[in-house]
Amino acid sequence: MNSVGILIGIAALIIGVVVGYAIFNAVHQHNIENAQNSAEGIINQAKRDAAAAKKEAIVEAKDEAHQYREQVESELKSRRDEVQKQEERLLQRETSLDRKDSSLENRENTVTDREHRLDRREEKLRLSQKKADELVQQRAEELQQVAKMTQEQAKELLLNQLKDQLTTERAVMIRDSEQEAQLTADRQAKSLIVQAIQRSAADTVTEATVSVVNLPNEEMKGRIIGREGRNIRTLETLTGIDLIIDDTPQAVVLSGFDPVRREIAKMALEKLIADGRIHPARIEDAVEKARDEMDAKLREVGEEAIFDLGLHSMHPDLIKTVGRMKYRTSYGQNVLTHSIEVAKLAGIMAAELGEDVTMAKRAGLLHDIGKAIDHEVDGSHVELGVELTRKYKEDPVVINTIASHHGDEPAKSVIAVLVQAADAISGARPGARSESLEQYIQRLKKLEEIANRHHGVDHSYAIQAGREVRVIVKPKKVSDLQAVALSHDIKHEIEQQLEYPGHIKVTVIREVRATDYAK
């Protein structure tokens, strides 16, 4: 039973395998046929797509070839046009060059003709010049015979005529230059200076070389002299000042050129008179105290001047030197008062011109600082002032102002020029300075001598206290234009030969009068 079942199972298995194989073959055959059909469809479709793509590629290639051909033809056409234009330009240039060549040839021919004509003219001129020289020589000989003058005499006559002509032209140039300068600068300068003078009204202090001390009674003179003159000798030795005790009632005169020492002696003597005890030991104490008080007073005066001008940060020793200027005079004018006035004038003018007002005031105050010590140290007040301000490290503008305010050095700043002008204004004001009678008379005589020694001057007069010289000329020897040159020459000689404060006006007068009488 089991064997039968096994056999049945095996048979069934075999049948199943055979049936499955048959089915598989049928299915596989069917799939193969389908695949072949599908492959043939794909191949056909691919052939159709390839044919279509080929057609499109051919069309596109034809289009691109057509476009490229058009582009190439366009470029060729533009290049042909450009070449044609270049050819036209070259033709035009060639034509222009031909015209220029012909023009140059014509010019060359013209120049050649002109050269020939000029050569002919030059030859004619040479001949004419030769004839002219012969004629001039002939005329010169005839003139010598007629005028009875040699060639040298004729030359001298011509030179004199030329000199007169040049003098006239020089006078015209001087007059025109002065008028032009005055038109441009005179108004502003006058306005500026007048404003400065009006805004600064400083008093002028005149001091002599003596001081007077009043006494309470005549007996005090004997006490000042002392036994055998020991008191007066002690006072004179300690102060360096001479005491003059004469018949002047109730007064003692102190004489000396050093104003500071004279002031110390005056203060000491006033202290001794007030105390009543006068003997050598007391005199020494009084003089020593007077010196201490004088130092403090000098510093106080200097500080007051600086404060009045609005200046600051000045060296203490320089402030003391500024105070010493109070006891120094120049031409009778107090130096400190003059310096303060110059500082104010310079400051006002600097403000009008837009310059540094403080620097202008500082330079104006210190411009004569050397006069405070020039009686103690050798050298001019300009040199001493420069040395002193350099020692205390003042600004270079101030130093140059001091060095240049009398023309010893050139001014390097506008402030230096303003201080020069302010110094001249302050010193030239009427009554500001005084001179000795002898110097005054000598200056007047010198002015007239300078004017009288010029050719054509009849006589001259120094007037206005020596601030003007009027020159009267002979009208037949000096013309109007020569009078202008004469005033200019006299002005230069005065500047070179005289020393004077302020300005001197030179006026040349030429007058012609014609007088007749009717009968």
C-alpha positions in Angstrom: 0.0 0.0 0.0 2.8 2.2 0.9 4.7 1.3 -2.2 1.7 2.0 -4.4 1.2 5.4 -2.8 4.8 6.2 -3.4 4.6 5.2 -6.9 1.5 7.2 -7.4 3.2 10.2 -5.8 6.3 9.7 -8.1 4.1 9.4 -11.1 2.1 12.5 -10.1 5.4 14.4 -9.6 6.7 13.3 -13.0 3.4 14.3 -14.6 3.5 17.6 -12.9 7.1 18.3 -14.0 6.2 17.4 -17.6 3.1 19.6 -17.5 5.0 22.5 -15.9 7.8 22.2 -18.5 5.3 22.3 -21.2 3.6 25.3 -19.8 6.9 27.0 -19.2 7.9 26.4 -22.8 4.6 27.7 -24.0 4.9 30.8 -21.9 8.6 31.3 -22.8 7.8 31.0 -26.4 5.1 33.5 -26.1 7.4 35.9 -24.2 10.0 35.5 -26.9 7.5 36.3 -29.5 6.3 39.4 -27.6 9.9 40.5 -27.0 10.6 40.1 -30.7 7.5 42.0 -31.6 8.4 44.7 -29.1 12.0 44.9 -30.3 10.9 45.2 -33.8 8.6 48.1 -32.8 11.3 49.8 -30.9 13.7 49.4 -33.9 11.1 50.7 -36.2 10.3 53.7 -33.9 14.1 54.3 -33.6 14.5 54.3 -37.3 11.6 56.7 -37.7 13.0 59.0 -34.9 16.5 58.9 -36.4 15.1 59.8 -39.8 13.2 62.7 -38.2 16.3 63.9 -36.3 18.3 63.6 -39.4 15.9 65.8 -41.2 15.9 68.4 -38.4 19.7 68.3 -38.2 19.9 68.9 -41.9 17.5 71.8 -41.7 19.3 73.4 -38.7 22.7 72.9 -40.5 21.3 74.6 -43.6 20.0 77.5 -41.4 23.3 77.9 -39.6 25.2 77.7 -42.9 22.9 80.4 -44.3 23.3 82.7 -41.3 27.1 82.2 -41.2 27.2 83.0 -44.9 25.1 86.2 -44.4 27.4 87.2 -41.4 30.6 86.6 -43.5 29.1 88.5 -46.4 28.2 91.4 -44.0 31.7 91.5 -42.6 33.2 91.4 -46.0 31.0 94.2 -47.1 31.9 96.4 -44.1 35.6 95.7 -44.6 35.2 96.6 -48.3 33.5 99.8 -47.2 36.3 100.6 -44.7 39.0 99.9 -47.2 37.2 102.1 -49.7 37.0 104.9 -47.2 40.7 104.5 -46.3 41.5 104.7 -50.0 39.4 107.8 -50.3 41.2 109.4 -47.3 44.6 108.5 -48.8 43.5 110.0 -52.0 42.4 113.2 -50.2 45.7 113.3 -48.3 47.7 112.8 -51.4 45.7 115.6 -53.0 46.3 117.8 -50.0 50.0 117.1 -50.0 50.2 117.9 -53.6 48.5 121.2 -53.0 50.9 121.9 -50.1 53.9 121.0 -52.2 52.7 123.4 -54.8 52.0 126.1 -52.2 55.5 125.5 -50.6 57.1 125.8 -54.0 55.2 129.1 -54.5 56.3 130.3 -51.1 59.8 129.3 -51.7 59.8 131.2 -55.0 58.2 134.2 -53.2 60.9 134.1 -50.5 63.6 133.8 -53.0 62.2 136.8 -54.8 62.0 138.7 -51.6 65.6 137.8 -50.7 66.7 139.1 -54.0 64.7 142.3 -53.5 66.1 142.7 -50.0 69.6 142.1 -51.2 69.0 144.8 -53.8 67.5 147.1 -51.1 70.4 146.4 -48.7 72.9 147.3 -51.4 70.9 150.5 -52.1 70.8 151.2 -48.4 74.5 150.6 -48.1 75.1 153.0 -50.9 72.7 155.5 -49.3 74.4 155.1 -45.9 77.7 155.7 -47.5 76.4 158.8 -49.3 74.7 159.9 -46.0 78.0 159.5 -44.1 79.8 161.5 -46.8 77.1 164.2 -46.5 77.2 164.2 -42.7 81.0 164.5 -42.9 80.7 167.3 -45.4 78.0 169.0 -43.4 80.1 168.6 -40.2 83.0 170.2 -42.0 80.7 173.0 -43.3 79.2 173.4 -39.8 82.7 173.7 -38.3 83.6 176.3 -40.8 80.3 178.2 -40.3 80.0 177.8 -36.5 83.7 177.9 -35.9 83.3 174.8 -33.5 85.4 171.7 -33.4 83.9 168.2 -33.3 84.7 168.0 -29.6 82.9 171.2 -28.9 79.9 170.0 -31.0 79.9 166.8 -29.0 79.9 168.7 -25.7 77.0 170.8 -26.9 75.0 167.7 -27.9 75.8 166.0 -24.6 74.6 169.1 -22.7 71.4 169.2 -24.7 71.0 165.4 -24.1 71.6 165.9 -20.4 69.0 168.6 -20.2 66.5 166.4 -22.0 67.3 163.4 -19.7 66.9 165.7 -16.7 63.5 166.7 -18.0 62.4 163.2 -18.6 63.7 162.1 -15.2 61.8 164.9 -13.6 58.6 163.8 -15.5 59.1 160.2 -14.3 59.7 161.3 -10.7 56.6 163.5 -10.7 54.5 160.7 -12.3 55.8 158.1 -9.9 55.1 160.3 -6.9 51.6 161.1 -8.1 50.8 157.5 -8.7 52.1 156.4 -5.3 50.3 159.2 -3.6 47.0 158.4 -5.3 47.2 154.7 -4.1 48.6 155.1 -0.6 48.2 158.7 0.6 44.6 158.6 1.6 44.7 155.3 3.5 48.0 156.2 5.2 46.8 159.6 6.3 43.5 158.2 7.6 45.2 155.5 9.5 47.8 157.8 11.1 45.3 160.5 11.9 43.0 157.9 13.6 46.0 156.6 15.6 47.0 160.1 16.7 43.5 161.1 17.7 43.0 158.0 19.8 46.3 158.4 21.7 46.8 161.6 23.6 49.8 161.1 25.8 51.4 164.0 27.8 55.0 164.9 27.2 57.2 165.1 30.2 60.4 167.2 29.9 63.1 166.6 32.5 66.5 168.3 32.9 69.7 167.0 34.4 69.1 168.6 37.8 66.6 168.1 40.6 65.7 170.6 43.3 65.0 169.7 47.0 63.2 172.3 49.0 64.4 173.0 52.6 62.4 174.0 55.6 64.9 176.7 56.5 68.3 178.1 55.7 69.9 176.4 58.7 69.4 173.1 57.1 72.0 173.9 54.4 74.7 174.0 57.1 73.5 170.6 58.6 73.6 169.1 55.1 77.2 170.3 54.6 78.3 169.1 58.0 81.5 169.7 59.9 84.2 170.4 57.4 81.8 169.2 54.6 81.8 165.5 55.7 78.1 165.1 55.3 77.9 166.5 51.7 81.0 164.5 50.7 79.5 161.3 52.1 76.2 161.9 50.2 78.0 162.7 47.0 80.3 159.6 47.3 77.4 157.2 48.0 75.0 158.5 45.3 77.5 159.8 42.7 75.5 163.0 42.4 76.8 166.6 42.9 75.0 168.7 45.5 75.0 172.4 44.7 74.3 174.6 47.7 74.3 178.3 46.8 72.4 181.4 47.6 69.2 180.0 46.3 66.8 180.4 49.2 65.6 177.2 50.9 66.7 175.0 48.1 69.4 172.5 47.3 70.2 171.5 43.7 71.1 167.9 42.8 73.1 167.7 39.5 73.9 164.5 37.6 73.3 162.8 34.2 72.1 159.6 35.7 68.4 160.3 36.5 68.0 157.1 38.6 71.0 158.1 40.9 69.7 161.6 41.0 66.3 160.3 42.1 67.9 158.1 44.8 69.9 161.1 46.1 66.7 163.2 46.2 64.8 160.5 48.1 67.6 160.0 50.6 68.1 163.8 51.1 64.3 164.3 51.7 64.4 161.4 54.3 67.3 163.0 56.1 65.7 166.5 56.1 62.4 165.0 57.5 64.3 163.0 60.2 66.6 165.9 61.1 69.5 163.6 62.0 72.2 164.1 59.4 75.6 162.4 59.9 77.6 159.9 57.8 76.1 156.8 59.3 72.6 158.1 59.0 73.3 159.1 55.4 74.5 155.6 54.5 71.2 154.1 56.0 69.1 156.7 54.1 70.8 156.0 50.8 70.5 152.3 51.2 66.8 152.5 52.0 66.3 154.9 49.1 67.9 152.4 46.8 65.6 149.6 48.0 62.6 151.9 47.6 63.8 152.9 44.1 64.0 149.2 43.0 60.5 148.7 44.2 59.4 151.9 42.5 61.0 150.9 39.2 59.3 147.5 39.3 56.0 149.2 40.2 56.3 151.7 37.3 57.2 148.9 34.9 54.2 146.8 36.0 51.9 149.8 35.7 53.0 150.5 32.2 52.6 146.8 31.2 49.2 146.6 32.8 48.1 149.8 31.1 49.0 148.3 27.7 47.4 144.9 28.5 50.7 143.0 28.2 51.6 139.9 30.3 54.3 137.3 30.9 57.3 139.6 30.8 60.5 138.7 32.6 60.7 140.5 36.1 64.2 142.0 35.3 62.9 143.3 32.0 59.9 144.9 33.8 62.3 146.7 36.1 64.3 147.9 33.1 61.0 149.3 31.6 60.5 151.2 34.8 64.0 152.7 34.5 62.9 154.3 31.3 60.8 156.7 33.4 64.0 158.4 34.5 65.6 158.6 31.0 64.9 161.4 28.5 65.7 161.8 24.8 65.7 165.2 23.3 63.9 166.3 26.4 61.1 163.7 25.9 60.5 161.1 28.6 61.5 157.7 27.2 58.8 155.7 29.1 56.1 158.1 28.1 57.3 158.1 24.5 57.5 154.2 24.5 53.9 153.9 25.9 52.7 156.3 23.3 54.5 154.4 20.5 53.0 151.2 21.8 49.5 152.6 21.7 49.9 154.1 18.2 51.4 150.8 16.9 48.6 148.8 18.5 45.9 151.0 16.9 47.5 150.8 13.4 48.0 147.1 13.8 44.3 146.6 14.7 43.3 148.6 11.5 45.5 146.4 9.4 44.5 143.1 11.0 47.9 142.4 12.6 48.7 141.1 16.1 47.8 144.1 18.4 49.5 142.6 21.5 52.7 142.0 19.7 52.6 145.5 18.2 52.2 147.0 21.6 55.0 144.9 23.1 57.4 145.8 20.3 56.4 149.5 20.6 57.0 149.5 24.4 60.4 147.8 24.1 61.7 149.5 21.0 63.8 152.0 23.1 64.5 149.7 26.0 68.3 150.1 25.4 68.1 153.7 26.4 67.4 152.6 30.0 71.0 151.2 30.3 73.0 153.0 27.5 74.6 155.4 30.0 75.9 152.4 32.0 77.1 150.0 29.2 79.0 150.9 26.0 77.0 150.6 22.8 74.1 152.3 21.0 70.6 151.9 22.5 69.7 149.7 19.5 72.5 147.2 20.1 71.8 147.2 23.9 68.1 146.7 23.3 68.6 143.8 20.9 71.1 142.2 23.4 68.8 142.7 26.3 65.6 141.3 24.7 67.6 138.3 23.3 68.8 137.7 26.9 65.3 137.5 28.2 64.1 135.5 25.1 61.7 137.9 23.6 59.8 137.2 20.4 61.9 137.5 17.1 59.5 140.1 15.9 60.2 142.3 18.9 64.0 141.9 18.5 63.8 142.7 14.8 61.6 145.8 15.6 64.3 147.1 18.0 67.1 146.4 15.5 65.3 148.1 12.6 63.4 151.0 14.1 66.3 153.4 13.1 67.1 151.6 9.8 70.1 149.7 11.1 68.6 146.5 9.8 65.8 145.8 7.3 62.3 145.4 8.8 61.1 141.8 8.5 57.5 142.2 9.6 54.6 144.7 9.2 54.8 145.3 13.0 58.3 146.6 12.7 57.3 149.1 10.0 54.3 150.2 12.1 56.6 150.8 15.1 58.9 152.9 12.9 55.9 155.0 11.9 54.6 155.3 15.4 58.1 156.3 16.7 58.3 159.0 14.0 54.8 160.3 14.9 55.6 160.4 18.6 58.9 162.1 18.2 57.8 164.6 15.5 54.8 166.0 17.3 55.2 169.7 18.0 56.6 170.2 21.5 57.4 166.5 22.0 61.1 166.9 21.9 63.5 169.8 22.5 66.9 170.6 21.2 69.7 172.9 22.3 69.8 176.3 20.7 73.2 175.5 19.2 72.1 172.3 17.6 68.9 174.0 16.3 70.8 176.8 14.6 73.4 174.4 13.1 70.6 172.3 11.6 69.0 175.3 10.1 72.3 176.5 8.6 73.0 173.1 7.2 69.6 172.9 5.6 70.2 176.2 3.8 73.8 175.2 2.8 72.6 172.0 1.2 70.0 173.8 -0.8 72.2 176.8 -1.9 75.0 174.7 -3.4 72.7 173.3 -6.2 72.8 174.9 -9.6 70.2 177.5 -10.3 69.3 178.2 -6.7 68.9 181.9 -5.9 68.5 181.6 -2.1 66.8 179.3 0.4 65.1 179.7 3.8 64.7 177.1 6.6 61.3 177.7 8.3 58.8 176.0 10.5 61.5 175.3 13.2 63.6 173.4 10.6 60.8 171.2 9.4 60.6 172.9 6.0 63.1 174.4 3.6 61.9 176.7 0.8 64.2 177.0 -2.2 63.8 179.8 -4.6 65.4 179.2 -8.0 66.3 181.4 -10.9 63.5 180.8 -13.5 65.9 181.2 -16.5 68.2 178.4 -15.3 65.7 176.0 -13.8 62.6 174.8 -15.7 59.4 173.6 -14.0 60.3 169.9 -14.6 63.9 170.5 -13.4 62.4 172.0 -10.2 60.8 168.6 -9.4 64.2 166.8 -9.9 65.9 169.5 -7.8 63.5 169.0 -4.8 64.2 165.2 -5.1 67.9 165.7 -5.1 67.9 168.1 -2.1 65.7 165.6 -0.2 68.2 162.8 -0.8 71.1 165.0 0.4 69.2 166.0 3.6 68.5 162.3 4.4 72.2 161.4 3.9 73.8 164.3 5.7 71.5 165.3 8.6 70.0 163.7 11.6 66.6 165.0 12.6 63.4 163.9 14.3 60.3 163.6 12.1 60.2 164.9 8.5 61.6 167.9 6.6 59.5 169.3 3.7 61.4 170.6 0.7 59.6 173.2 -1.4 61.2 174.5 -4.6 59.6 177.8 -5.8 60.0 179.0 -9.4 58.3 182.2 -10.4 58.4 184.3 -13.5 57.1 187.9 -13.4 56.7 190.2 -16.4 56.4 193.9 -15.6 55.9 196.8 -17.9 54.6 200.4 -17.6 52.1 202.1 -19.9 53.0 205.7 -20.6 
